[in-house]
């Protein structure tokens, strides 16, 4: 199965939701900065599971989560991002 690398960044308005999201991402990804994570070697299924968990935590009206596919073959190049509500259309 094909694997990809992603960068996940967020801006969460509620401290409670912020902590829940950080705990989730700390389990599956590598923290780069306070609200930025590298999620390496991910299958479509893995990504969809994490996106579902993120959507359970955040308030889509108040919070902002961005996920970008990364090309790490030669350097760190961000590819196109996607809307959390339609991740299947991205991969």
C-alpha positions as CSV (number, residue, x, y, z in Angstrom):
1,X,0.0,0.0,0.0
2,X,1.3,3.5,-0.9
3,X,2.4,5.7,1.9
4,X,2.7,9.5,2.2
5,X,4.1,12.1,4.6
6,X,1.9,14.9,5.9
7,X,2.3,18.0,8.0
8,X,-0.6,18.8,10.3
9,X,-1.0,22.3,11.8
10,X,-3.8,23.7,13.9
11,X,-5.2,26.7,15.6
12,X,-7.7,25.7,18.3
13,X,-9.7,28.2,20.3
14,X,-10.5,26.1,23.3
15,X,-7.7,24.9,25.7
16,X,-9.6,21.7,26.4
17,X,-9.9,20.8,22.7
18,X,-6.4,22.0,22.1
19,X,-5.0,19.6,24.6
20,X,-7.1,16.7,23.3
21,X,-5.9,17.3,19.8
22,X,-2.3,17.6,20.9
23,X,-2.5,14.3,22.8
24,X,-4.0,12.6,19.8
25,X,-1.3,13.8,17.5
26,X,1.6,13.1,19.9
27,X,0.5,9.4,19.7
28,X,0.8,9.2,15.9
29,X,3.0,12.1,14.7
30,X,6.3,13.9,15.4
31,X,5.9,17.4,17.0
32,X,7.9,19.9,14.9
33,X,6.6,23.0,16.7
34,X,3.9,23.8,19.3
35,X,1.0,23.3,16.8
36,X,2.8,21.6,13.9
37,X,3.3,17.9,13.5
38,X,4.9,15.6,10.9
39,X,2.9,12.5,10.2
40,X,5.2,10.2,8.3
41,X,4.7,7.0,6.3
42,X,0.9,7.2,6.4
43,X,-1.5,5.0,4.3
44,X,-4.9,6.4,3.2
45,X,-6.6,4.3,5.8
46,X,-4.3,5.6,8.6
47,X,-5.0,9.2,7.5
48,X,-8.7,8.7,7.3
49,X,-8.8,7.3,10.9
50,X,-6.9,10.3,12.2
51,X,-9.1,12.7,10.3
52,X,-12.2,11.1,11.8
53,X,-10.7,11.4,15.3
54,X,-9.7,15.1,14.7
55,X,-13.2,15.9,13.6
56,X,-14.6,14.3,16.8
57,X,-12.4,16.7,18.8
58,X,-12.6,20.0,17.1
59,X,-15.4,22.6,16.6
60,X,-15.3,23.2,12.8
61,X,-16.8,26.7,13.3
62,X,-14.1,27.9,15.8
63,X,-11.0,25.8,15.1
64,X,-8.7,25.5,12.1
65,X,-6.8,22.3,11.2
66,X,-4.7,22.1,8.1
67,X,-3.2,18.9,6.6
68,X,-0.6,19.1,3.8
69,X,1.0,16.3,1.9
70,X,4.7,16.6,1.9
71,X,7.3,15.6,-0.7
72,X,10.4,14.6,1.2
73,X,12.4,12.9,-1.6
74,X,14.7,15.8,-2.3
75,X,13.7,18.3,0.3
76,X,10.7,19.3,2.4
77,X,8.2,20.6,-0.2
78,X,4.6,21.1,0.7
79,X,2.1,19.6,-1.7
80,X,-1.6,20.6,-1.9
81,X,-3.7,20.6,1.2
82,X,-7.2,19.3,1.7
83,X,-10.5,20.0,3.4
84,X,-11.0,17.8,6.5
85,X,-14.5,17.1,5.4
86,X,-13.4,15.5,2.1
87,X,-10.1,13.8,2.7
88,X,-10.9,10.9,0.4
89,X,-11.0,13.3,-2.5
90,X,-7.3,14.2,-1.8
91,X,-5.5,10.9,-2.0
